[in-house]
Each structure stands twice: as C-alpha cells, then as structure tokens.
Amino acid sequence: MEITALDVFPVRLDVTPLEDGGIAPYVTRYTEFWDMERVLIRLTTTDGVTGWGEMRSTLSVDSTKTILENELAPEVIGRPVSSVESLRVAFDHYQYFDIDPFVGGVEMAMWDAYGKSLGVPVADLLGGNVDDGVEFASCLGILEPEASRTYAARASEEGFSVLKTKAGRDWRTDVERIVAMDDEVDGELEFRLDPNEGWTVEDAVRVGAALEDAGVYLQYLEQPIRIDTFGTYQRLRERLRTPIAVNEDTYFRHNLLELVKRDAIDVGVIDLVPAGGLLAAKELAGLADDAGISLSHHCAFDLGIKTAAILALVATTPAINLPVDSVYYSWEDHIIETPFEFDGGRLFIRDRPGLGVTVDEEQVEAYRID
C-alpha cells in the first residue's frame, strides 16, 4: 500500500481564557499567546486510508507548508506506508538545513496510516504500551505571584502532581512566584521553571540558590541558558543542587550526546517532532536511559493528533519517566471528534487503530488559515 497524496492544512485556534479554566494569555518573557497556529499533515494511500500528523510552524505557516509540499511530498508520494524506518534516511543529504521537524510531522502521519491499514494501534507497532495512562504536568505562562497561587491550587485540585511555569525578565519575581505557589498548595506540587534560554548562568545560580534557601526544590530548572553551551551547563550543574534540564538542546541530534559526555544535565525534555519522529525520539530515550538521565516530553500546544502520538511514545518508552508537559486542556475548540479529557492529571491510550483519533475535517476547514 503506497502513499498517493500529502496535503497540508495550516490552522489557527484560540485558547480558553484563564478564568474559564484555560491558560490564556500564555505569557513568556518574549510574548503573549492568545491563539496558536499549527500545521496538519494528511497522507492518503492507494487503499483510501488516511493518516494525520501535526507540527508547529517553522518561521511561518507559509514557509512550513512550502517545505512540506515542495521537499517532503515528492519523496513521500509513492513510498510504501510501512517504510517508516527509511524515511529519515531519504533526507540525510540535508546537511545545512534542519529537516527533522518536517520529517517528524510526516512520520507521525505515516504511523497513523500504517496502524489503520493493519487495524492495530501505533503503540502496538512500537512494542506495546507499558501503561494505559500517561501522567502529565500542568503548564502555566507568567502570572503575578498572587494569581499564580490560584492557578497552582486549581492544578493540585485537578490531580496534577507537577506544575511547570515560564520565567520572566526579573528572576527575583520568578522566585517569589514559585514560593507563593508552593505555599498555596502546602508543598503538594513539584515545580519546573523554564526561562527558555533567557538567563545568564549567574541568574540561574541565584534562582536555584534562592529557592533552596526558601525550602523549595524544583523538579528541574529547564534550559536556563542558551543551547550549545555544554561547558557552562556542566559548571552550572556542579554549582547547584537543583536538577538541570535541557529542552531546545535536544532538538539537535548530537547535543544530548555531548551533554551526556560532559555529565552536564540531569533531565532531557525531548519532543518527537523536532527529533525527527517517534523512532528518533526513542533513540534519544535510549541514549538518556543508558546515561541515567531522566526524561520528560515537551508541550507545543498540541491539537490532539500529536497528543495521541505522545501517548503512544511515552506509554511504550519506560525511559520517559517524568510527567509530560501539556496545555491540551486550554483549547476553546478541537479538531478531533472526541477530545481527550484529563483524569487526575493523566490521559489514556485509546485502543483504536493508528493513533486512535478521528480528525474532524469540517473543523479543520473552519480553522484553516491559508
């Protein structure tokens, strides 16, 4: 069974206001997000089976669509839908351009179509799931300390055990926010703090030390400084008791290996799409597992298709041993027919062929932006 078409659908959906149980605005040190753009990929096969993938836009939805249609489609069309393993090999000649996120989005759609064609879940094709449920962390942008208290209390009441929050331009306020949230829930939540590469190493040391002095010990401090600074991460880990994690560094094939060699991190926060797909993410997980590094999975405001792929990955990969980041609960509307619902901070694998979700194509057209 071969792939006959690759179609691309850029979409934009709004996120639910915070007071209505959502997360908007998702504020970081850089910007505010009131809505999010994503790119959906649909593969069609000779037998009429369709498979869906999902990825973030790279630079813009227009450029992402162009690369998928002009570079990926000619290589993918005519390929057996089962030839997932060889997909990345077909793009190894892209030495000066990071093609992996595009391959990751298409590979997701191939797994979906392949599973549907066989009548089995993707998790079965990946070796079988260890657990039907996957634990997630609640995620928050940047709110003032008192507003953050309310959010932390809600996350705890809803059954989440971990809360991740972004960091801003003033590290002292970040410390105040974390301490306020910890106080609000009487230490019942663990916290992750993510400056998105925005700090100096001095800031990172001050934050870790200040929180330790306050009796708050982060689950981890995520990517506090920029990527490719392997020696700096090594020194930072030596100076703090706070576990150090990287996220953006894991988007590049050799960075995690280099950080492992230097014994520079405690945690990796991987993402199956920029990794180059489910198989590539499993390779990263194997590397981390051999090195004794814990793993989580990144949140990218997934619309349900990628959410299902994350469930298949995490449930079949014991090395991903920490709760997965998510803001899936924040969407005002959905593009899959039966949206996921959290149960005590967990989502559950669906025992259905492929990724186990059905895309509502009328909804896709309603939110299409090209």
Secondary structure per residue as TSV (DSSP state, phi and psi in degrees):
chain	resnum	aa	ss	phi	psi
A	1	M	-	360.0	122.3
A	2	E	B	-108.8	159.0
A	3	I	E	-82.6	129.8
A	4	T	E	-108.8	-18.8
A	5	A	E	-155.6	148.5
A	6	L	E	-128.9	115.7
A	7	D	E	-114.9	146.1
A	8	V	E	-121.9	132.9
A	9	F	E	-130.8	96.4
A	10	P	E	-71.7	134.8
A	11	V	E	-134.2	157.3
A	12	R	E	-134.2	126.5
A	13	L	E	-125.0	149.6
A	14	D	E	-84.3	154.8
A	15	V	B	-105.1	152.6
A	16	T	-	-73.0	136.1
A	17	P	B	-57.3	148.0
A	18	L	G	-56.0	-41.6
A	19	E	G	-67.8	-15.7
A	20	D	G	-100.6	15.5
A	21	G	T	98.6	5.3
A	22	G	S	-98.9	-144.1
A	23	I	-	-136.9	-10.8
A	24	A	B	-67.1	146.2
A	25	P	S	-78.7	139.2
A	26	Y	E	-82.5	91.5
A	27	V	E	-91.5	130.1
A	28	T	-	-118.8	-176.0
A	29	R	S	-66.9	-14.0
A	30	Y	S	-102.2	-38.6
A	31	T	-	-162.8	-179.8
A	32	E	E	-119.6	141.6
A	33	F	E	-113.7	114.4
A	34	W	S	-102.3	-21.9
A	35	D	E	-146.7	166.2
A	36	M	E	-134.3	141.5
A	37	E	E	-102.3	135.6
A	38	R	E	-137.0	159.5
A	39	V	E	-118.0	122.9
A	40	L	E	-101.6	145.3
A	41	I	E	-124.6	127.7
A	42	R	E	-118.9	123.9
A	43	L	E	-103.2	140.0
A	44	T	E	-119.6	141.5
A	45	T	E	-112.2	170.5
A	46	T	T	-61.4	-25.2
A	47	D	T	-92.0	7.8
A	48	G	S	82.2	4.1
A	49	V	-	-74.7	139.9
A	50	T	E	-115.0	144.4
A	51	G	E	-127.9	143.4
A	52	W	E	-118.4	141.5
A	53	G	E	-129.2	169.5
A	54	E	E	-149.0	139.5
A	55	M	E	-150.7	162.8
A	56	R	E	-75.9	157.0
A	57	S	-	-73.4	145.1
A	58	T	S	-107.5	112.1
A	59	L	S	70.9	-58.9
A	60	S	-	-154.7	160.7
A	61	V	H	-66.1	-31.3
A	62	D	H	-65.4	-45.7
A	63	S	H	-67.7	-37.8
A	64	T	H	-63.2	-45.6
A	65	K	H	-60.5	-41.9
A	66	T	H	-63.0	-44.4
A	67	I	H	-66.2	-43.4
A	68	L	I	-61.3	-43.9
A	69	E	I	-76.2	-36.5
A	70	N	I	-93.6	-29.2
A	71	E	I	-106.4	-44.5
A	72	L	I	-80.7	-46.5
A	73	A	H	-56.2	-46.4
A	74	P	H	-60.6	-31.3
A	75	E	H	-80.6	-31.1
A	76	V	H	-85.2	-40.7
A	77	I	T	-64.0	129.7
A	78	G	T	94.0	-9.2
A	79	R	S	-83.0	140.2
A	80	P	B	-59.0	137.5
A	81	V	T	-65.4	-19.1
A	82	S	T	-82.0	-7.7
A	83	S	-	-86.7	51.3
A	84	V	-	-66.9	-42.8
A	85	E	T	-58.7	-37.5
A	86	S	T	-86.1	-3.0
A	87	L	T	-61.3	-48.0
A	88	R	T	-63.4	-35.6
A	89	V	G	-60.2	-34.0
A	90	A	G	-64.9	-18.3
A	91	F	G	-115.7	17.4
A	92	D	T	-66.4	-18.5
A	93	H	T	-78.5	-3.9
A	94	Y	-	-82.5	77.0
A	95	Q	T	-80.7	-22.1
A	96	Y	T	-117.3	19.2
A	97	F	S	-148.3	135.9
A	98	D	-	-81.6	92.6
A	99	I	-	-84.7	-12.1
A	100	D	H	-55.4	-43.4
A	101	P	H	-60.4	-34.2
A	102	F	H	-71.7	-41.6
A	103	V	H	-61.4	-40.4
A	104	G	H	-60.9	-41.6
A	105	G	H	-66.7	-41.6
A	106	V	H	-70.9	-40.5
A	107	E	H	-59.8	-37.7
A	108	M	H	-58.7	-44.6
A	109	A	H	-66.0	-35.3
A	110	M	H	-65.6	-43.4
A	111	W	H	-60.1	-42.3
A	112	D	H	-61.0	-48.4
A	113	A	H	-66.4	-40.2
A	114	Y	H	-63.0	-46.7
A	115	G	H	-61.5	-42.3
A	116	K	H	-63.8	-39.5
A	117	S	H	-64.8	-30.6
A	118	L	H	-91.7	-13.3
A	119	G	T	75.4	28.0
A	120	V	S	-131.8	152.7
A	121	P	B	-67.7	150.6
A	122	V	H	-58.1	-36.4
A	123	A	H	-57.2	-37.0
A	124	D	H	-66.0	-38.0
A	125	L	H	-68.4	-24.9
A	126	L	T	-89.5	5.1
A	127	G	T	116.0	-5.4
A	128	G	-	96.3	140.5
A	129	N	-	-84.0	143.0
A	130	V	S	-78.6	-32.7
A	131	D	-	-143.9	142.6
A	132	D	S	-72.3	-25.2
A	133	G	E	-112.1	148.8
A	134	V	E	-124.1	130.4
A	135	E	E	-82.9	139.5
A	136	F	E	-121.2	155.6
A	137	A	E	-100.1	139.4
A	138	S	E	-74.0	144.4
A	139	C	E	-124.0	144.8
A	140	L	E	-137.2	144.3
A	141	G	-	-77.5	-122.6
A	142	I	-	-126.5	117.5
A	143	L	-	-121.8	163.8
A	144	E	-	-64.8	157.3
A	145	P	H	-52.7	-43.4
A	146	E	H	-68.9	-39.7
A	147	A	H	-66.6	-33.8
A	148	S	H	-63.8	-33.7
A	149	R	H	-57.0	-47.3
A	150	T	H	-61.7	-42.0
A	151	Y	H	-65.5	-43.1
A	152	A	H	-61.6	-42.0
A	153	A	H	-62.1	-41.0
A	154	R	H	-65.8	-42.4
A	155	A	H	-61.5	-41.5
A	156	S	H	-65.5	-43.5
A	157	E	H	-63.4	-31.1
A	158	E	T	-83.0	-0.1
A	159	G	T	99.0	3.7
A	160	F	-	-74.3	144.4
A	161	S	S	-104.1	-12.1
A	162	V	E	-135.5	141.2
A	163	L	E	-126.8	127.2
A	164	K	E	-104.9	136.5
A	165	T	E	-134.4	149.9
A	166	K	E	-75.6	163.0
A	167	A	-	-114.2	154.3
A	168	G	-	-111.7	-153.9
A	169	R	S	-85.1	-17.5
A	170	D	-	-115.4	105.6
A	171	W	H	-65.7	-25.3
A	172	R	H	-65.7	-40.4
A	173	T	H	-66.1	-36.4
A	174	D	H	-61.0	-42.6
A	175	V	H	-62.1	-44.3
A	176	E	H	-61.1	-40.8
A	177	R	H	-63.5	-47.3
A	178	I	H	-62.8	-44.2
A	179	V	H	-62.7	-41.2
A	180	A	H	-63.8	-42.6
A	181	M	H	-67.1	-41.2
A	182	D	H	-61.8	-40.7
A	183	D	H	-64.9	-39.1
A	184	E	H	-63.3	-36.9
A	185	V	T	-104.0	12.9
A	186	D	T	52.3	40.7
A	187	G	T	75.0	11.6
A	188	E	-	-79.5	-13.9
A	189	L	S	-110.3	145.4
A	190	E	E	-91.6	157.3
A	191	F	E	-127.3	144.5
A	192	R	E	-118.6	139.9
A	193	L	E	-123.7	127.7
A	194	D	E	-127.0	102.3
A	195	P	-	-83.3	1.0
A	196	N	T	51.4	50.5
A	197	E	T	69.2	12.9
A	198	G	-	-88.2	-1.9
A	199	W	S	-107.8	161.2
A	200	T	-	-83.0	165.7
A	201	V	H	-64.2	-31.3
A	202	E	H	-64.6	-41.4
A	203	D	H	-60.1	-46.4
A	204	A	H	-60.1	-41.2
A	205	V	H	-64.9	-43.4
A	206	R	H	-62.0	-43.7
A	207	V	H	-64.4	-48.9
A	208	G	H	-59.4	-44.0
A	209	A	H	-67.5	-41.0
A	210	A	H	-64.8	-41.3
A	211	L	H	-68.2	-39.0
A	212	E	H	-61.6	-42.4
A	213	D	H	-62.1	-31.0
A	214	A	T	-84.5	-0.1
A	215	G	T	80.4	19.1
A	216	V	-	-112.1	121.6
A	217	Y	-	-114.7	109.3
A	218	L	-	-60.1	148.3
A	219	Q	S	-62.8	-41.8
A	220	Y	E	-168.2	159.0
A	221	L	E	-103.7	116.4
A	222	E	E	-98.1	123.5
A	223	Q	-	40.2	59.2
A	224	P	-	-69.9	-27.0
A	225	I	S	-124.6	171.2
A	226	R	-	-68.3	162.7
A	227	I	T	-68.4	164.3
A	228	D	T	70.5	8.7
A	229	T	-	-102.9	67.0
A	230	F	H	-64.2	-43.5
A	231	G	H	-65.5	-36.0
A	232	T	H	-66.4	-41.1
A	233	Y	H	-62.2	-38.5
A	234	Q	H	-60.6	-45.6
A	235	R	H	-68.8	-37.2
A	236	L	H	-62.8	-43.4
A	237	R	H	-63.8	-33.0
A	238	E	H	-71.4	-23.6
A	239	R	H	-92.9	-17.7
A	240	L	-	-120.5	152.3
A	241	R	S	-86.9	-15.2
A	242	T	S	-67.1	128.4
A	243	P	-	-59.8	137.7
A	244	I	E	-107.6	129.4
A	245	A	E	-119.0	156.2
A	246	V	E	-125.9	146.9
A	247	N	S	-122.0	-67.3
A	248	E	G	-57.3	-32.3
A	249	D	G	-61.5	-29.8
A	250	T	G	-76.6	-5.0
A	251	Y	G	-78.2	-7.1
A	252	F	S	-120.6	131.4
A	253	R	T	-54.1	-41.1
A	254	H	T	-96.6	-7.1
A	255	N	H	-67.4	-42.8
A	256	L	H	-62.4	-40.7
A	257	L	H	-60.3	-43.3
A	258	E	H	-65.8	-40.3
A	259	L	H	-66.0	-36.0
A	260	V	H	-64.7	-44.7
A	261	K	H	-57.3	-36.4
A	262	R	T	-88.9	-0.4
A	263	D	T	52.9	47.4
A	264	A	-	-101.3	-10.7
A	265	I	-	-138.8	164.4
A	266	D	S	-108.4	-28.0
A	267	V	E	-139.7	143.8
A	268	G	E	-115.7	136.8
A	269	V	E	-112.7	95.2
A	270	I	E	-88.6	169.3
A	271	D	-	-144.5	124.8
A	272	L	H	-65.7	-26.9
A	273	V	H	-75.4	-58.4
A	274	P	H	-64.1	-21.6
A	275	A	H	-65.9	-25.3
A	276	G	T	110.6	10.2
A	277	G	S	124.3	-179.8
A	278	L	H	-62.9	-42.4
A	279	L	H	-66.8	-40.9
A	280	A	H	-65.1	-38.7
A	281	A	H	-63.7	-38.0
A	282	K	H	-65.8	-33.8
A	283	E	H	-63.6	-43.4
A	284	L	H	-62.1	-40.3
A	285	A	H	-63.5	-38.8
A	286	G	H	-64.3	-41.2
A	287	L	H	-61.6	-47.2
A	288	A	H	-64.1	-41.2
A	289	D	H	-62.2	-43.9
A	290	D	H	-61.4	-31.1
A	291	A	H	-89.8	-3.0
A	292	G	T	75.5	24.7
A	293	I	-	-97.2	132.9
A	294	S	E	-74.2	159.2
A	295	L	E	-135.2	145.4
A	296	S	E	-127.8	-178.7
A	297	H	E	-125.7	141.8
A	298	H	-	-72.8	151.8
A	299	C	-	-102.3	136.6
A	300	A	-	-134.7	39.5
A	301	F	-	52.2	52.8
A	302	D	-	-69.6	143.3
A	303	L	-	-92.2	-1.7
A	304	G	S	125.9	-39.2
A	305	I	H	-67.8	-54.3
A	306	K	H	-67.1	-32.5
A	307	T	H	-55.7	-44.6
A	308	A	H	-64.6	-38.1
A	309	A	H	-66.4	-39.3
A	310	I	H	-61.6	-43.0
A	311	L	H	-59.1	-44.6
A	312	A	H	-63.2	-41.3
A	313	L	H	-65.0	-53.4
A	314	V	H	-67.7	-40.1
A	315	A	H	-67.6	-20.4
A	316	T	T	-106.6	6.9
A	317	T	-	-131.4	89.6
A	318	P	T	-59.0	-22.4
A	319	A	T	-64.7	-22.7
A	320	I	-	-83.8	90.1
A	321	N	-	-106.5	1.7
A	322	L	S	-115.2	153.6
A	323	P	-	-54.3	147.2
A	324	V	E	-88.6	138.3
A	325	D	E	-67.6	143.9
A	326	S	E	-158.4	143.4
A	327	V	-	-126.8	27.4
A	328	Y	G	-57.9	-31.1
A	329	Y	G	-67.4	-5.9
A	330	S	G	-93.5	-5.9
A	331	W	B	-72.2	139.0
A	332	E	S	-74.6	-29.5
A	333	D	S	-145.6	177.8
A	334	H	-	-139.1	157.2
A	335	I	S	-111.7	2.7
A	336	I	B	-108.5	150.8
A	337	E	S	-68.3	-36.7
A	338	T	S	-121.8	95.0
A	339	P	-	-62.5	153.1
A	340	F	-	-71.3	148.5
A	341	E	-	-130.4	133.9
A	342	F	-	-74.9	142.7
A	343	D	B	-131.3	102.1
A	344	G	T	60.8	38.1
A	345	G	T	78.6	13.6
A	346	R	E	-126.2	150.3
A	347	L	E	-117.3	155.5
A	348	F	E	-122.9	141.5
A	349	I	-	-63.0	139.7
A	350	R	-	-98.3	128.3
A	351	D	-	-82.4	68.7
A	352	R	S	-134.8	157.6
A	353	P	S	-60.4	151.9
A	354	G	B	67.3	-140.7
A	355	L	T	-77.9	-9.6
A	356	G	S	84.9	10.6
A	357	V	-	-122.5	150.6
A	358	T	-	-112.5	121.9
A	359	V	B	-80.4	132.5
A	360	D	-	-87.9	100.7
A	361	E	H	-69.2	-24.7
A	362	E	H	-67.0	-39.2
A	363	Q	H	-65.5	-39.5
A	364	V	H	-59.1	-45.6
A	365	E	H	-65.7	-33.9
A	366	A	H	-65.2	-31.6
A	367	Y	H	-108.3	7.8
A	368	R	B	-67.8	142.1
A	369	I	-	-122.6	9.4
A	370	D	-	-107.4	360.0
